[in-house]
């Protein structure tokens, strides 16, 4: 009887160990931003830059910008193009500019690269 209990305990332990190591790995969760391909082949304001600005900048720099936005609106193409050097320096966290987004982590490398490429390629609307 004692041998049977030990055998069942052994089987239970092996089963518990094997089941606890099996779980569903979601590729999107595990390899989200860091491994996604960074497509910068056709960067334009409307397709690439405006969505980034909308997500990360307009809460302070929108049409009804707050005092936090230092009266620097970024709601339109012309707003952004007018101060593109400042915008690129800010998202790069260049020490000569105020790092943006303020009080937040730096944009991921792909988003920063999008601004750089957009500027280098002539600011396509």
C-alpha positions as CSV (number, residue, x, y, z in Angstrom):
1,X,0.0,0.0,0.0
2,X,2.8,2.4,0.9
3,X,4.5,1.7,-2.5
4,X,1.2,2.5,-4.3
5,X,0.9,5.9,-2.5
6,X,4.5,6.7,-3.5
7,X,3.9,5.7,-7.1
8,X,0.7,7.8,-7.2
9,X,2.6,10.8,-5.6
10,X,5.3,10.4,-8.2
11,X,2.8,10.3,-11.1
12,X,1.0,13.3,-9.6
13,X,4.3,15.3,-9.3
14,X,5.4,14.5,-12.8
15,X,2.0,15.5,-14.2
16,X,1.9,18.7,-12.2
17,X,5.4,19.7,-13.4
18,X,4.7,18.9,-17.1
19,X,1.3,20.7,-17.1
20,X,2.7,23.8,-15.4
21,X,5.3,24.3,-18.1
22,X,2.7,24.2,-20.9
23,X,1.1,27.5,-21.6
24,X,0.0,29.5,-24.6
25,X,2.6,32.0,-25.9
26,X,1.1,34.8,-27.7
27,X,3.6,36.0,-30.3
28,X,2.2,39.5,-30.5
29,X,2.6,39.8,-26.7
30,X,6.1,38.3,-26.5
31,X,7.5,40.1,-29.6
32,X,5.5,43.2,-29.9
33,X,7.2,46.5,-30.8
34,X,10.8,45.3,-30.5
35,X,10.6,42.8,-33.3
36,X,7.9,44.1,-35.6
37,X,9.3,45.2,-39.0
38,X,9.7,48.9,-39.2
39,X,8.2,49.9,-42.5
40,X,9.7,53.3,-43.5
41,X,9.4,52.9,-47.3
42,X,6.7,55.4,-47.9
43,X,6.6,57.8,-44.9
44,X,4.1,60.7,-45.3
45,X,2.4,63.0,-42.9
46,X,-1.1,61.6,-43.4
47,X,-0.1,57.9,-43.3
48,X,2.7,57.8,-40.8
49,X,3.3,61.0,-38.9
50,X,-0.2,62.3,-38.1
51,X,-1.2,59.0,-36.4
52,X,1.9,59.2,-34.2
53,X,1.3,62.8,-33.3
54,X,-2.4,62.0,-32.6
55,X,-1.4,59.3,-30.2
56,X,1.5,60.9,-28.4
57,X,1.3,64.7,-28.8
58,X,-2.1,66.1,-29.2
59,X,-3.2,65.8,-25.6
60,X,-0.9,68.8,-25.0
61,X,-0.2,70.2,-28.5
62,X,-3.7,69.8,-30.0
63,X,-6.0,72.4,-31.4
64,X,-7.0,73.3,-27.9
65,X,-3.5,72.9,-26.5
66,X,-2.9,73.3,-22.9
67,X,-0.4,75.5,-21.1
68,X,1.6,72.3,-20.8
69,X,2.1,72.4,-24.6
70,X,3.9,75.7,-24.3
71,X,1.6,77.2,-26.9
72,X,3.1,75.0,-29.6
73,X,0.3,73.5,-31.6
74,X,0.9,70.3,-33.6
75,X,-2.6,69.8,-35.0
76,X,-1.9,70.3,-38.7
77,X,0.7,69.5,-41.3
78,X,1.7,73.2,-41.4
79,X,2.1,73.4,-37.6
80,X,4.5,70.4,-37.7
81,X,6.4,71.4,-40.8
82,X,6.9,74.9,-39.4
83,X,9.0,73.6,-36.5
84,X,10.2,70.2,-37.9
85,X,13.7,70.6,-36.5
86,X,12.3,71.1,-33.0
87,X,9.9,68.2,-33.4
88,X,12.6,65.8,-34.6
89,X,15.1,66.9,-31.9
90,X,12.4,66.5,-29.3
91,X,11.4,62.9,-30.3
92,X,15.0,61.9,-30.6
93,X,15.5,63.2,-27.0
94,X,18.4,65.3,-28.3
95,X,19.8,67.3,-25.3
96,X,19.4,70.5,-27.2
97,X,15.6,70.2,-27.2
98,X,12.9,69.5,-24.7
99,X,12.4,65.7,-24.8
100,X,9.0,64.6,-26.0
101,X,6.6,63.1,-25.1
102,X,7.0,65.0,-21.9
103,X,7.1,62.9,-18.7
104,X,6.9,59.8,-20.7
105,X,9.3,57.3,-22.3
106,X,10.9,57.9,-25.6
107,X,9.0,56.9,-28.7
108,X,10.1,53.5,-30.0
109,X,13.0,53.5,-32.5
110,X,10.7,52.9,-35.5
111,X,8.5,56.0,-34.7
112,X,11.6,58.2,-34.2
113,X,13.0,56.8,-37.5
114,X,9.8,57.7,-39.2
115,X,10.2,61.4,-38.2
116,X,13.8,61.4,-39.4
117,X,13.0,59.8,-42.7
118,X,10.0,62.0,-43.3
119,X,12.2,65.1,-42.7
120,X,15.1,63.8,-44.8
121,X,12.7,62.9,-47.7
122,X,11.1,66.3,-48.0
123,X,8.1,66.2,-45.6
124,X,5.6,64.5,-47.9
125,X,2.1,65.4,-47.0
